[in-house]
Amino acid sequence: MVTPDSIKQSITAGLDCQHVEVSGDGHHWEAVIVSPAFRGKSRVQQHQLVYQALGDRMREEIHALSMKTLTPEQWSG
């Protein structure tokens, strides 16, 4: 079963994150992800890093995920 905590755990297991928030209704999910890995990367590249962290879950379990990706500097900004 997909829960906000299970999505958060998958993201943090595959990506160095300083902050992750996940919310949703079971079908549509929203995430705020703060990672130093995002520095110097385009928004598309940042999202690709999150998709890589989620792996097969993105294809099999999580069908709609909107995300806001930020560097630590942007987050504290």
C-alpha positions in Angstrom: 0.0 0.0 0.0 1.2 3.4 -0.9 1.4 5.9 2.0 3.1 9.3 2.4 5.6 7.7 4.8 6.4 4.8 2.3 7.0 7.4 -0.5 9.2 9.5 1.9 11.2 6.4 2.9 11.8 5.4 -0.7 13.0 8.9 -1.6 15.3 9.3 1.4 16.7 5.8 0.8 17.8 6.7 -2.7 18.6 10.4 -2.4 20.5 12.5 0.2 17.7 14.7 1.5 17.7 17.4 4.1 13.9 17.7 4.1 11.0 15.7 2.6 7.3 16.3 2.9 4.8 14.0 1.2 1.0 14.4 1.2 -1.8 13.0 -0.9 -5.1 11.3 -1.1 -3.9 7.8 -2.1 -4.1 8.5 -5.9 -2.5 12.0 -6.3 0.7 12.8 -4.3 2.6 16.0 -3.7 6.2 16.2 -2.4 8.6 18.9 -1.3 12.1 17.6 -1.5 15.2 19.5 -0.4 18.5 17.9 -1.4 22.1 19.1 -1.9 22.2 16.7 -4.9 19.9 19.2 -6.8 22.7 21.9 -6.9 23.6 22.9 -10.4 20.9 20.7 -12.0 17.9 21.7 -14.0 14.4 21.1 -12.7 14.1 18.1 -15.1 17.3 16.6 -13.8 16.2 17.1 -10.2 12.9 15.3 -10.9 14.9 12.5 -12.6 16.9 12.0 -9.4 13.7 11.6 -7.5 12.3 9.2 -10.0 15.5 7.1 -9.8 15.1 7.0 -6.0 11.6 5.8 -6.4 12.5 3.2 -9.0 9.8 0.7 -10.0 7.4 2.3 -7.5 6.9 5.1 -10.0 5.7 2.7 -12.7 3.8 0.3 -10.5 2.4 2.1 -7.5 2.7 5.8 -7.7 0.8 7.1 -10.7 0.6 10.9 -10.0 3.3 12.7 -8.2 3.8 16.4 -8.3 7.0 17.7 -6.7 8.7 20.8 -5.7 12.5 20.3 -5.6 14.8 22.7 -3.9 18.4 23.0 -2.9 19.2 23.7 0.8 20.0 27.3 -0.2 16.6 27.7 -1.9 14.8 26.1 1.1 16.4 28.4 3.6 16.2 31.3 1.3 
